[in-house]
Amino acid sequence: MKRSDTQAIIIGLLPSNMMAHFAHAVLLVNSRYVLQLRDNKPGIPSPGMWSLFGGRIEEGEEPQAAMLREIEEELCVRLPDCHFLWSVDRYNSFYCAEVTYIYFEADFTALWGRQYLTEGQAAEHFAYEELSKLKIPPLIRDVLERHYHERFLRSKATES
């Protein structure tokens, strides 16, 4: 019996000709990072770790639309606005393949407290200095560090 691509994705295998694409949001509440504590169950990437909200881009879907859809599905709120940050190609050991990650930023301050979490164990916001104490996947830690340095440290340097 031949596995469908969907079945292969569910168990963490991708056909060699199929590259996965994911859209994630760096959400900020008063300059604090909003993270999702992922479910702690086998068969999902990074179980029991703090991560960004977002997910897989469906075939034919634009990255920004995918990120907005994922936020609405996971937090039951609509982001009014977001902007593109960057994209990264990285090998993903869960999928055993090269994966494209596309990152956006949005201010979540006005929406905080209105969200209803439908995926994961918790949603919290953290100061950058608190992140070192959290269990965060290496790629997400890299993204948060890059974001902090580009967004906050660079802006402080130009103010001086």
DSSP file (Angstrom, degrees, kcal/mol; ACC not computed):
  #  RESIDUE AA STRUCTURE BP1 BP2  ACC     N-H-->O    O-->H-N    N-H-->O    O-->H-N    TCO  KAPPA ALPHA  PHI   PSI    X-CA   Y-CA   Z-CA
    1    1 A M              0   0    0      0, 0.0     2,-0.4     0, 0.0     0, 0.0   0.000 360.0 360.0 360.0 128.7    0.0    0.0    0.0
    2    2 A K        -     0   0    0      1,-0.0     2,-0.2     0, 0.0     0, 0.0  -0.694 360.0-126.7 -88.0 133.2    1.4    3.4   -1.1
    3    3 A R        -     0   0    0     -2,-0.4     2,-0.1     1,-0.1    -1,-0.0  -0.515  20.5-126.8 -74.5 143.1    1.3    6.2    1.5
    4    4 A S     >  -     0   0    0     -2,-0.2     4,-2.5     1,-0.1     5,-0.2  -0.462  27.2-108.0 -78.7 163.8   -0.3    9.5    0.4
    5    5 A D  H  > S+     0   0    0      1,-0.2     4,-2.4     2,-0.2     5,-0.2   0.884 121.9  54.3 -59.2 -38.2    1.8   12.7    0.8
    6    6 A T  H  > S+     0   0    0      2,-0.2     4,-2.3     1,-0.2    -1,-0.2   0.929 109.1  46.7 -62.8 -45.2   -0.6   13.7    3.6
    7    7 A Q  H  > S+     0   0    0      1,-0.2     4,-1.8     2,-0.2    -1,-0.2   0.910 111.6  52.0 -62.2 -41.6    0.0   10.4    5.4
    8    8 A A  H  <>S+     0   0    0     -4,-2.5     5,-3.6     1,-0.2     4,-0.3   0.893 109.6  49.4 -62.8 -39.8    3.8   10.8    4.9
    9    9 A I  H ><5S+     0   0    0     -4,-2.4     3,-1.3     3,-0.2    -1,-0.2   0.917 106.9  55.7 -65.4 -42.7    3.7   14.3    6.4
   10   10 A I  H 3<5S+     0   0    0     -4,-2.3    -1,-0.2     1,-0.3    -2,-0.2   0.877 111.7  42.3 -59.2 -39.2    1.7   13.1    9.4
   11   11 A I  T 3<5S-     0   0    0     -4,-1.8    -1,-0.3     2,-0.2    -2,-0.2   0.403 124.5-101.3 -92.5   5.3    4.4   10.5   10.3
   12   12 A G  T < 5S+     0   0    0     -3,-1.3     2,-0.4    -4,-0.3    -3,-0.2   0.662  82.7 117.8  93.3  16.3    7.2   12.8    9.6
   13   13 A L      < -     0   0    0     -5,-3.6    -1,-0.3    -6,-0.2    -2,-0.2  -0.944  39.1-169.3-117.9 139.3    8.4   11.7    6.1
   14   14 A L        -     0   0    0     81,-0.7    -9,-0.0    -2,-0.4    -8,-0.0  -0.974  31.3-107.6-123.7 140.6    8.3   13.8    3.0
   15   15 A P    >   -     0   0    0      0, 0.0     3,-2.2     0, 0.0   -10,-0.0  -0.368  36.9-115.1 -58.1 146.9    8.9   12.7   -0.6
   16   16 A S  T 3  S+     0   0    0      1,-0.3    -2,-0.0    81,-0.0     0, 0.0   0.745 115.1  52.7 -60.9 -23.7   12.3   13.9   -1.8
   17   17 A N  T 3  S+     0   0    0      1,-0.1     2,-0.6     2,-0.0    -1,-0.3   0.389  95.0  82.0 -92.4   4.7   10.6   16.2   -4.4
   18   18 A M    <   -     0   0    0     -3,-2.2     2,-0.5   -13,-0.0    -1,-0.1  -0.921  61.0-165.4-116.9 111.5    8.3   17.9   -1.9
   19   19 A M        -     0   0    0     -2,-0.6     2,-0.2    78,-0.1    80,-0.2  -0.811  18.2-132.6 -95.6 131.0    9.6   20.7    0.2
   20   20 A A  E     -a   99   0A   0     78,-0.7    80,-2.6    -2,-0.5     2,-0.4  -0.553  17.6-160.2 -80.9 146.9    7.6   21.8    3.2
   21   21 A H  E     -a  100   0A   0     36,-0.3    36,-3.0    -2,-0.2     2,-0.4  -0.994   7.7-173.2-129.1 134.8    6.9   25.5    3.8
   22   22 A F  E     -aB 101  56A   0     78,-2.8    80,-3.0    -2,-0.4     2,-0.4  -0.965  12.2-153.8-129.9 144.9    5.8   27.0    7.1
   23   23 A A  E     -aB 102  55A   0     32,-2.8    32,-2.2    -2,-0.4     2,-0.3  -0.978  18.9-179.6-118.1 129.7    4.7   30.5    8.1
   24   24 A H  E     -aB 103  54A   0     78,-2.7    80,-2.2    -2,-0.4     2,-0.5  -0.917  17.8-135.8-129.7 154.6    5.2   31.7   11.7
   25   25 A A  E     -aB 104  53A   0     28,-2.7     2,-1.0    -2,-0.3    28,-0.7  -0.931   4.9-150.6-115.2 130.0    4.4   34.9   13.6
   26   26 A V  E     -a  105   0A   0     78,-3.3    80,-2.1    -2,-0.5     2,-0.4  -0.865  31.3-166.6 -89.2 101.0    6.6   36.8   16.0
   27   27 A L  E     -aC 106  34A   0     -2,-1.0     7,-2.6     7,-0.5     2,-0.4  -0.768   3.2-159.9 -96.1 136.8    3.8   38.2   18.1
   28   28 A L  E     -aC 107  33A   0     78,-2.1    80,-3.5    -2,-0.4    81,-0.7  -0.954  16.1-171.5-122.4 135.0    4.5   41.0   20.5
   29   29 A V  E >  S- C   0  32A   0      3,-2.5     3,-1.3    -2,-0.4    78,-0.0  -0.953  88.7 -27.5-119.5 106.6    2.6   42.3   23.5
   30   30 A N  T 3  S-     0   0    0     -2,-0.5    -1,-0.1     1,-0.3     3,-0.1   0.922 127.0 -49.3  49.9  48.7    4.2   45.5   24.7
   31   31 A S  T 3  S+     0   0    0      1,-0.3     2,-0.4    96,-0.1    97,-0.3   0.596 114.7 122.4  67.5  14.6    7.6   44.3   23.2
   32   32 A R  E <   -C   29   0A   0     -3,-1.3    -3,-2.5    95,-0.1     2,-0.4  -0.845  67.0-112.2-104.8 145.1    7.2   40.9   24.9
   33   33 A Y  E     -CD  28 126A   0     93,-2.9    93,-2.3    -2,-0.4     2,-0.5  -0.629  20.4-143.9 -84.3 126.2    7.3   37.7   22.9
   34   34 A V  E     +CD  27 125A   0     -7,-2.6    -7,-0.5    -2,-0.4    19,-0.3  -0.784  27.7 178.5 -88.1 124.1    4.1   35.7   22.7
   35   35 A L  E     - D   0 124A   0     89,-2.9    89,-2.0    -2,-0.5     2,-0.5  -0.901  24.5-133.6-127.8 156.3    4.9   31.9   22.7
   36   36 A Q  E     -ED  51 123A   0     15,-3.2    15,-2.5    -2,-0.3     2,-0.9  -0.924  13.8-138.4-107.9 128.7    2.8   28.7   22.6
   37   37 A L  E     -ED  50 122A   0     85,-2.7    84,-3.7    -2,-0.5    85,-0.9  -0.801  34.6-134.1 -83.3 109.7    3.6   25.8   24.9
   38   38 A R        -     0   0    0     11,-2.9    10,-0.3    -2,-0.9     8,-0.0  -0.210  24.9 -88.8 -67.1 153.8    3.2   23.0   22.4
   39   39 A D        -     0   0    0      8,-0.1     9,-1.6     1,-0.1     2,-0.9  -0.251  34.5-128.7 -55.6 149.7    1.2   19.9   23.3
   40   40 A N        +     0   0    0      7,-0.3    -1,-0.1     8,-0.1     6,-0.0  -0.616  64.7 118.0-105.1  71.8    3.4   17.2   24.9
   41   41 A K    >   -     0   0    0     -2,-0.9     3,-0.8     3,-0.0     7,-0.0  -0.985  65.9-104.0-137.4 147.1    2.5   14.3   22.8
   42   42 A P  T 3  S+     0   0    0      0, 0.0    -2,-0.0     0, 0.0    -3,-0.0  -0.264  96.8  44.4 -66.1 155.8    4.5   12.0   20.4
   43   43 A G  T 3  S+     0   0    0      1,-0.3   -31,-0.1   -32,-0.1     0, 0.0   0.493  92.5  92.3  91.3   3.8    4.2   12.5   16.7
   44   44 A I  S <  S-     0   0    0     -3,-0.8    -1,-0.3    -5,-0.1     2,-0.1  -0.933  82.9 -98.5-124.1 153.9    4.4   16.3   16.6
   45   45 A P  S    S-     0   0    0      0, 0.0   -33,-0.0     0, 0.0    -7,-0.0  -0.447  99.3  -0.4 -66.7 141.7    7.5   18.5   16.2
   46   46 A S  S >  S-     0   0    0      1,-0.1     3,-1.4    -2,-0.1    -8,-0.2   0.860  82.3-160.3  51.5  51.6    8.9   20.0   19.4
   47   47 A P  T 3  S+     0   0    0      0, 0.0    -7,-0.3     0, 0.0    -1,-0.1  -0.348  71.3   9.9 -63.8 140.4    6.5   18.5   21.9
   48   48 A G  T 3  S+     0   0    0     -9,-1.6     2,-0.3   -10,-0.3    -8,-0.1   0.658 103.9 118.1  69.3  16.8    6.3   20.2   25.3
   49   49 A M    <   -     0   0    0     -3,-1.4   -11,-2.9   -10,-0.3     2,-0.4  -0.811  69.8-109.7-114.9 156.0    8.4   23.1   24.1
   50   50 A W  E     +E   37   0A   0     85,-3.0     2,-0.3    -2,-0.3   -13,-0.2  -0.686  51.7 156.0 -81.7 134.4    7.7   26.9   23.8
   51   51 A S  E     -E   36   0A   0    -15,-2.5   -15,-3.2    -2,-0.4     2,-0.2  -0.879  42.6 -82.2-148.3 176.3    7.4   28.0   20.2
   52   52 A L        -     0   0    0     -2,-0.3     2,-0.2   -17,-0.2   -17,-0.1  -0.486  47.6-106.7 -79.8 155.9    6.0   30.6   17.8
   53   53 A F  E    S+B   25   0A   0    -28,-0.7   -28,-2.7   -19,-0.3     2,-0.3  -0.590  74.2  77.7 -79.2 148.1    2.4   30.4   16.6
   54   54 A G  E     -B   24   0A   0    -30,-0.2     2,-0.3    -2,-0.2   -30,-0.2  -0.911  47.1-165.3 145.1-169.6    2.0   29.3   12.9
   55   55 A G  E     -B   23   0A   0    -32,-2.2   -32,-2.8    -2,-0.3    15,-0.1  -0.976  38.3 -17.8 177.0-165.1    2.1   26.3   10.8
   56   56 A R  E     -B   22   0A   0     -2,-0.3     2,-0.6   -34,-0.2   -34,-0.3  -0.315  52.7-127.4 -68.0 139.0    2.3   24.6    7.4
   57   57 A I        -     0   0    0    -36,-3.0   -36,-0.3    -2,-0.1     3,-0.1  -0.778  29.1-132.6 -84.7 123.2    1.5   26.6    4.3
   58   58 A E    >   -     0   0    0     -2,-0.6     3,-2.4     1,-0.1     8,-0.1  -0.378  36.7 -77.4 -76.6 156.9   -1.1   24.7    2.3
   59   59 A E  T 3  S+     0   0    0      1,-0.3    -1,-0.1    -2,-0.1     3,-0.1  -0.295 119.4   9.8 -56.4 128.9   -0.8   24.1   -1.4
   60   60 A G  T 3  S+     0   0    0      1,-0.3     2,-0.3    -3,-0.1    -1,-0.3   0.411  99.9 127.1  82.7  -1.4   -1.6   27.3   -3.4
   61   61 A E    <   -     0   0    0     -3,-2.4    -1,-0.3     1,-0.0    -4,-0.0  -0.688  61.4-122.4 -91.8 140.7   -1.8   29.4   -0.2
   62   62 A E     >  -     0   0    0     -2,-0.3     4,-2.4     1,-0.1     5,-0.2  -0.554  24.2-120.4 -75.4 144.4    0.2   32.6    0.2
   63   63 A P  H  > S+     0   0    0      0, 0.0     4,-2.4     0, 0.0     5,-0.2   0.896 112.1  48.2 -55.5 -44.6    2.6   32.6    3.2
   64   64 A Q  H  > S+     0   0    0      1,-0.2     4,-2.5     2,-0.2     5,-0.2   0.913 111.7  50.2 -64.6 -40.6    0.9   35.6    4.9
   65   65 A A  H  > S+     0   0    0      1,-0.2     4,-2.4     2,-0.2    -1,-0.2   0.881 110.2  51.6 -63.0 -37.7   -2.5   34.1    4.4
   66   66 A A  H  X S+     0   0    0     -4,-2.4     4,-2.7     2,-0.2    -2,-0.2   0.922 110.2  47.8 -64.7 -44.2   -1.3   30.9    5.9
   67   67 A M  H  X S+     0   0    0     -4,-2.4     4,-2.3     2,-0.2    -2,-0.2   0.927 113.0  47.9 -63.8 -44.6    0.1   32.7    9.0
   68   68 A L  H  X S+     0   0    0     -4,-2.5     4,-2.2     2,-0.2    -1,-0.2   0.896 112.5  49.8 -63.0 -39.9   -3.1   34.6    9.5
   69   69 A R  H  X S+     0   0    0     -4,-2.4     4,-2.7     2,-0.2    -2,-0.2   0.930 110.3  50.0 -62.5 -46.0   -5.1   31.4    9.1
   70   70 A E  H  X S+     0   0    0     -4,-2.7     4,-2.8     2,-0.2     5,-0.3   0.901 110.2  49.9 -61.6 -41.9   -3.0   29.6   11.6
   71   71 A I  H  X S+     0   0    0     -4,-2.3     4,-2.7     2,-0.2     6,-0.6   0.922 112.5  47.7 -62.6 -43.5   -3.3   32.5   14.2
   72   72 A E  H  X S+     0   0    0     -4,-2.2     4,-1.4     1,-0.2    -2,-0.2   0.904 115.4  45.4 -64.7 -40.2   -7.1   32.5   13.7
   73   73 A E  H  < S+     0   0    0     -4,-2.7    -2,-0.2     1,-0.2    -1,-0.2   0.904 121.6  36.5 -68.0 -41.2   -7.2   28.7   14.1
   74   74 A E  H  < S+     0   0    0     -4,-2.8    44,-2.5    -5,-0.2    45,-0.8   0.784 134.2  20.9 -86.6 -29.1   -4.9   28.5   17.1
   75   75 A L  H  < S-     0   0    0     -4,-2.7    41,-2.6    -5,-0.3    -3,-0.2   0.449  91.8-128.3-121.1  -4.5   -5.9   31.7   19.0
   76   76 A C  S  < S+     0   0    0     -4,-1.4     2,-0.3    -5,-0.5    -4,-0.2   0.842  72.7 107.7  57.9  36.7   -9.4   32.4   17.6
   77   77 A V        -     0   0    0     -6,-0.6     2,-0.6    38,-0.1    -2,-0.2  -0.973  66.0-127.8-137.5 154.3   -8.5   36.0   16.8
   78   78 A R        -     0   0    0     -2,-0.3    -9,-0.1    -3,-0.1   -10,-0.1  -0.907  19.8-136.6-104.3 124.0   -7.9   37.9   13.6
   79   79 A L        -     0   0    0     -2,-0.6     3,-0.1   -11,-0.2    29,-0.1  -0.640   7.5-154.4 -74.7 129.1   -4.7   39.8   13.3
   80   80 A P  S    S+     0   0    0      0, 0.0     2,-0.3     0, 0.0    -1,-0.2   0.810  72.2   0.3 -74.1 -27.8   -5.4   43.2   11.7
   81   81 A D        +     0   0    0     26,-0.2     2,-0.3    -3,-0.0    26,-0.2  -0.996  58.8 166.9-159.1 152.4   -1.9   43.6   10.3
   82   82 A C        -     0   0    0     -2,-0.3     2,-0.4    24,-0.1    24,-0.2  -0.966  18.7-142.4-157.6 164.6    1.5   42.0   10.1
   83   83 A H  E     -F  105   0A   0     22,-2.3    22,-2.7    -2,-0.3     2,-0.1  -0.990  26.2-101.9-138.2 151.9    4.7   42.5    8.1
   84   84 A F  E     +F  104   0A   0     -2,-0.4    20,-0.3    20,-0.2     3,-0.1  -0.396  32.2 175.8 -67.2 137.0    7.2   40.1    6.5
   85   85 A L  E     -     0   0A   0     18,-3.0     2,-0.3     1,-0.4    19,-0.2   0.795  52.7 -60.6-103.2 -64.3   10.5   39.7    8.4
   86   86 A W  E     -F  103   0A   0     17,-0.9    17,-3.1     2,-0.0    -1,-0.4  -0.973  38.1-118.3-171.4 171.5   12.5   37.0    6.5
   87   87 A S  E     -F  102   0A   0     -2,-0.3     2,-0.4    15,-0.2    15,-0.2  -0.947  21.1-166.0-126.9 153.0   12.6   33.5    5.3
   88   88 A V  E     -F  101   0A   0     13,-2.7    13,-3.2    -2,-0.3     2,-0.5  -1.000  13.3-147.9-139.3 133.8   15.0   30.7    6.2
   89   89 A D  E     +F  100   0A   0     -2,-0.4     2,-0.3    11,-0.2    11,-0.2  -0.913  33.3 162.1 -99.5 129.8   15.7   27.3    4.6
   90   90 A R  E     -F   99   0A   0      9,-2.7     9,-2.7    -2,-0.5     2,-0.3  -0.998  43.7-106.5-149.1 144.4   16.8   24.8    7.2
   91   91 A Y  E     -F   98   0A   0     -2,-0.3     2,-0.5     7,-0.3     7,-0.3  -0.565  33.6-154.0 -69.7 134.0   17.0   21.0    7.4
   92   92 A N  E  >> -F   97   0A   0      5,-3.0     5,-1.5    -2,-0.3     4,-1.3  -0.956   9.8-160.7-115.9 116.2   14.2   19.7    9.7
   93   93 A S  T  45S+     0   0    0     -2,-0.5    -1,-0.1     1,-0.2     5,-0.0   0.771  90.8  59.3 -68.8 -25.7   15.0   16.4   11.4
   94   94 A F  T  45S+     0   0    0      1,-0.2    -1,-0.2     3,-0.1    -2,-0.0   0.926 118.3  29.9 -66.4 -44.0   11.2   15.8   12.1
   95   95 A Y  T  45S-     0   0    0      2,-0.2   -81,-0.7    -3,-0.2    -2,-0.2   0.532 100.3-134.5 -91.2  -8.3   10.5   15.9    8.4
   96   96 A C  T  <5S+     0   0    0     -4,-1.3     2,-0.3     1,-0.2    -3,-0.2   0.907  73.3  87.7  54.3  44.3   13.9   14.5    7.3
   97   97 A A  E   <S- F   0  92A   0     -5,-1.5    -5,-3.0    -7,-0.1     2,-0.3  -0.983  89.4 -82.9-160.9 163.1   14.0   17.2    4.6
   98   98 A E  E     - F   0  91A   0     -2,-0.3   -78,-0.7    -7,-0.3     2,-0.4  -0.605  50.1-166.2 -71.4 135.2   14.9   20.8    3.8
   99   99 A V  E     -aF  20  90A   0     -9,-2.7    -9,-2.7    -2,-0.3     2,-0.5  -0.960  17.3-136.6-129.6 143.2   12.1   23.1    5.0
  100  100 A T  E     -aF  21  89A   0    -80,-2.6   -78,-2.8    -2,-0.4     2,-0.5  -0.896  18.3-165.9-100.4 126.8   11.4   26.8    4.2
  101  101 A Y  E     -aF  22  88A   0    -13,-3.2   -13,-2.7    -2,-0.5     2,-0.5  -0.950   0.4-164.7-112.0 130.2   10.3   28.9    7.2
  102  102 A I  E     -aF  23  87A   0    -80,-3.0   -78,-2.7    -2,-0.5     2,-0.4  -0.970   9.3-156.9-119.6 126.2    8.7   32.3    6.5
  103  103 A Y  E     +aF  24  86A   0    -17,-3.1   -18,-3.0    -2,-0.5   -17,-0.9  -0.839  12.3 179.8-112.9 140.1    8.4   34.7    9.4
  104  104 A F  E     -aF  25  84A   0    -80,-2.2   -78,-3.3    -2,-0.4     2,-0.4  -0.869  17.0-139.4-126.5 160.7    6.1   37.7   10.0
  105  105 A E  E     +aF  26  83A   0    -22,-2.7   -22,-2.3    -2,-0.3     2,-0.3  -0.963  21.9 171.7-122.4 143.1    5.8   40.1   12.9
  106  106 A A  E     -a   27   0A   0    -80,-2.1   -78,-2.1    -2,-0.4     2,-0.6  -0.993  34.9-120.9-148.2 144.4    2.6   41.5   14.4
  107  107 A D  E     +a   28   0A   0     -2,-0.3   -26,-0.2   -26,-0.2   -78,-0.2  -0.772  28.8 177.0 -83.7 120.6    1.7   43.6   17.4
  108  108 A F    >>  +     0   0    0    -80,-3.5     4,-1.5    -2,-0.6     3,-0.8   0.295  47.1 107.8-106.4   5.4   -0.7   41.5   19.5
  109  109 A T  G >4 S+     0   0    0    -81,-0.7     3,-0.5     1,-0.3    -1,-0.1   0.899  79.4  46.2 -56.2 -49.1   -1.0   44.0   22.4
  110  110 A A  G 34 S+     0   0    0      1,-0.2    -1,-0.3    -3,-0.1    -2,-0.1   0.737 116.6  46.6 -68.3 -21.7   -4.6   45.1   21.6
  111  111 A L  G X> S+     0   0    0     -3,-0.8     3,-2.5    -4,-0.1     4,-0.6   0.635  81.2 116.1 -94.4 -15.6   -5.7   41.5   21.2
  112  112 A W  T << S+     0   0    0     -4,-1.5    -3,-0.0    -3,-0.5   -83,-0.0  -0.326  80.6  25.0 -61.2 131.3   -4.0   40.0   24.3
  113  113 A G  T 34 S+     0   0    0     -2,-0.0    -1,-0.3     2,-0.0    -2,-0.1   0.125 109.2  76.1  99.2 -18.3   -6.7   38.7   26.6
  114  114 A R  T <4 S+     0   0    0     -3,-2.5    -2,-0.2     2,-0.0    -3,-0.1   0.567  73.0 104.3 -94.5 -12.4   -9.2   38.2   23.8
  115  115 A Q     <  -     0   0    0     -4,-0.6     2,-0.4   -38,-0.0   -39,-0.2  -0.309  54.4-158.1 -73.2 153.6   -7.5   35.0   22.5
  116  116 A Y        -     0   0    0    -41,-2.6     2,-0.3    -2,-0.0   -39,-0.1  -0.954  20.3-133.8-130.8 111.4   -8.9   31.5   23.1
  117  117 A L        +     0   0    0     -2,-0.4   -42,-0.2     1,-0.2     3,-0.1  -0.484  32.9 165.6 -72.3 124.4   -6.2   28.8   22.8
  118  118 A T        +     0   0    0    -44,-2.5     2,-0.4    -2,-0.3    -1,-0.2   0.475  66.4  44.0-113.7  -8.0   -7.3   25.8   20.7
  119  119 A E  S    S+     0   0    0    -45,-0.8    -1,-0.2   -80,-0.0     2,-0.1  -0.994 101.6  15.2-142.0 131.8   -3.9   24.2   20.1
  120  120 A G  S    S-     0   0    0     -2,-0.4   -82,-0.2     1,-0.1     3,-0.1  -0.342  85.5 -83.2  97.3 176.7   -1.1   23.7   22.6
  121  121 A Q  S    S-     0   0    0    -84,-3.7     2,-0.3     1,-0.3   -83,-0.1   0.746  96.9  -7.9 -93.4 -27.7   -1.0   23.8   26.4
  122  122 A A  E     -D   37   0A   0    -85,-0.9   -85,-2.7    -3,-0.1     2,-0.4  -0.990  47.3-143.1-163.4 160.3   -0.6   27.5   27.0
  123  123 A A  E     +D   36   0A   0     -2,-0.3     2,-0.3   -87,-0.2   -87,-0.2  -0.992  34.0 156.9-131.4 126.2    0.0   30.9   25.5
  124  124 A E  E     -D   35   0A   0    -89,-2.0   -89,-2.9    -2,-0.4     2,-0.4  -0.936  34.2-127.1-141.8 162.1    2.1   33.4   27.4
  125  125 A H  E     -D   34   0A   0     -2,-0.3     2,-0.3   -91,-0.2   -91,-0.2  -0.941  26.1-170.5-117.3 145.5    4.3   36.5   26.7
  126  126 A F  E     -D   33   0A   0    -93,-2.3   -93,-2.9    -2,-0.4     2,-0.1  -0.961  25.7-117.2-134.5 143.3    7.8   36.8   27.9
  127  127 A A    >>  -     0   0    0     -2,-0.3     3,-1.6   -95,-0.2     4,-0.7  -0.477  40.2-110.6 -68.7 152.3   10.5   39.5   28.1
  128  128 A Y  G >4 S+     0   0    0    -97,-0.3     3,-1.3     1,-0.3     4,-0.4   0.882 118.6  58.8 -54.2 -39.9   13.5   38.6   25.9
  129  129 A E  G 34 S+     0   0    0      1,-0.3     3,-0.4     2,-0.2    -1,-0.3   0.722 101.0  56.4 -65.3 -21.3   15.6   38.1   29.1
  130  130 A E  G X4 S+     0   0    0     -3,-1.6     3,-1.5     1,-0.2     4,-0.3   0.671  86.5  80.3 -81.3 -18.1   13.2   35.4   30.3
  131  131 A L  G X< S+     0   0    0     -3,-1.3     3,-1.7    -4,-0.7    -1,-0.2   0.798  77.9  68.2 -64.3 -29.9   13.5   33.3   27.2
  132  132 A S  G 3  S+     0   0    0     -4,-0.4    -1,-0.3    -3,-0.4    -2,-0.1   0.746  97.3  54.7 -63.0 -22.2   16.8   31.7   28.3
  133  133 A K  G <  S+     0   0    0     -3,-1.5    -1,-0.3    -4,-0.1     2,-0.2   0.564  95.9  87.4 -85.6  -9.6   15.0   29.8   31.0
  134  134 A L  S <  S-     0   0    0     -3,-1.7     2,-0.9    -4,-0.3   -85,-0.1  -0.603  83.2-117.7 -95.9 151.3   12.5   28.3   28.6
  135  135 A K        +     0   0    0     -2,-0.2   -85,-3.0   -87,-0.1    -2,-0.1  -0.787  50.1 164.7 -84.6 106.5   12.7   25.1   26.6
  136  136 A I        -     0   0    0     -2,-0.9   -85,-0.1   -87,-0.2     5,-0.1  -0.976  43.0-104.2-128.7 136.0   12.6   26.4   23.0
  137  137 A P     >  -     0   0    0      0, 0.0     4,-2.4     0, 0.0     3,-0.2  -0.296  36.7-115.4 -57.2 144.8   13.6   24.6   19.8
  138  138 A P  H  > S+     0   0    0      0, 0.0     4,-2.4     0, 0.0     5,-0.2   0.867 113.4  51.0 -52.9 -43.6   17.0   25.8   18.5
  139  139 A L  H  > S+     0   0    0      1,-0.2     4,-2.3     2,-0.2     5,-0.1   0.924 111.6  47.2 -62.6 -43.1   15.6   27.4   15.3
  140  140 A I  H  > S+     0   0    0     -3,-0.2     4,-2.7     2,-0.2    -1,-0.2   0.889 110.2  52.7 -66.6 -38.5   13.0   29.3   17.2
  141  141 A R  H  X S+     0   0    0     -4,-2.4     4,-2.4     2,-0.2    -1,-0.2   0.919 109.7  49.7 -60.6 -43.1   15.6   30.5   19.7
  142  142 A D  H  X S+     0   0    0     -4,-2.4     4,-2.7    -5,-0.2    -2,-0.2   0.907 110.9  49.7 -60.6 -42.7   17.7   31.7   16.7
  143  143 A V  H  X S+     0   0    0     -4,-2.3     4,-2.9     2,-0.2    -2,-0.2   0.927 111.9  47.2 -63.3 -46.0   14.7   33.5   15.3
  144  144 A L  H  X S+     0   0    0     -4,-2.7     4,-2.6     2,-0.2    -1,-0.2   0.897 113.2  48.6 -64.6 -40.4   13.9   35.2   18.6
  145  145 A E  H  X S+     0   0    0     -4,-2.4     4,-2.5    -5,-0.2     5,-0.2   0.940 113.2  46.8 -64.2 -47.0   17.5   36.2   19.1
  146  146 A R  H  X S+     0   0    0     -4,-2.7     4,-2.7     1,-0.2     5,-0.3   0.933 113.4  49.4 -60.1 -45.5   17.8   37.6   15.6
  147  147 A H  H  X S+     0   0    0     -4,-2.9     4,-3.2     1,-0.2     5,-0.5   0.937 111.3  48.8 -59.8 -47.7   14.5   39.5   16.0
  148  148 A Y  H  X>S+     0   0    0     -4,-2.6     4,-2.2     1,-0.2     5,-1.9   0.923 114.2  45.4 -59.3 -46.1   15.5   41.0   19.3
  149  149 A H  I  <>S+     0   0    0     -4,-2.5     5,-1.6     3,-0.2    -1,-0.2   0.905 119.5  40.3 -66.9 -41.0   18.9   42.2   18.0
  150  150 A E  I  <5S+     0   0    0     -4,-2.7    -2,-0.2    -5,-0.2    -1,-0.2   0.887 125.7  33.9 -74.9 -38.3   17.4   43.6   14.7
  151  151 A R  I  <5S+     0   0    0     -4,-3.2     4,-0.3    -5,-0.3    -3,-0.2   0.898 132.7  18.1 -87.2 -43.6   14.3   45.1   16.2
  152  152 A F  I  X5S+     0   0    0     -4,-2.2     4,-1.9    -5,-0.5    -3,-0.2   0.871 125.4  43.1-103.0 -45.3   15.3   46.3   19.7
  153  153 A L  I  ><S+     0   0    0     -5,-1.9     4,-2.1     2,-0.2    -3,-0.2   0.915 116.0  48.8 -71.6 -40.4   19.1   46.5   19.9
  154  154 A R  H  ><S+     0   0    0     -5,-1.6     4,-1.8    -6,-0.3    -1,-0.2   0.906 111.7  49.6 -64.4 -40.5   19.5   48.2   16.6
  155  155 A S  H  > S+     0   0    0     -4,-0.3     4,-1.2     1,-0.2    -1,-0.2   0.870 110.6  50.4 -68.2 -34.9   16.8   50.7   17.3
  156  156 A K  H  X S+     0   0    0     -4,-1.9     4,-1.2     1,-0.2    -1,-0.2   0.883 108.7  52.9 -66.7 -37.5   18.5   51.5   20.7
  157  157 A A  H  < S+     0   0    0     -4,-2.1    -2,-0.2     1,-0.2    -1,-0.2   0.872 108.8  48.7 -66.1 -37.0   21.8   52.0   19.0
  158  158 A T  H  < S+     0   0    0     -4,-1.8    -1,-0.2     1,-0.2    -2,-0.2   0.760 107.0  56.9 -75.5 -23.5   20.3   54.5   16.5
  159  159 A E  H  <        0   0    0     -4,-1.2    -1,-0.2     1,-0.2    -2,-0.2   0.794 360.0 360.0 -74.1 -27.6   18.7   56.4   19.4
  160  160 A S     <        0   0    0     -4,-1.2    -1,-0.2    -3,-0.2    -2,-0.2   0.474 360.0 360.0 -72.2 360.0   22.1   56.9   21.1
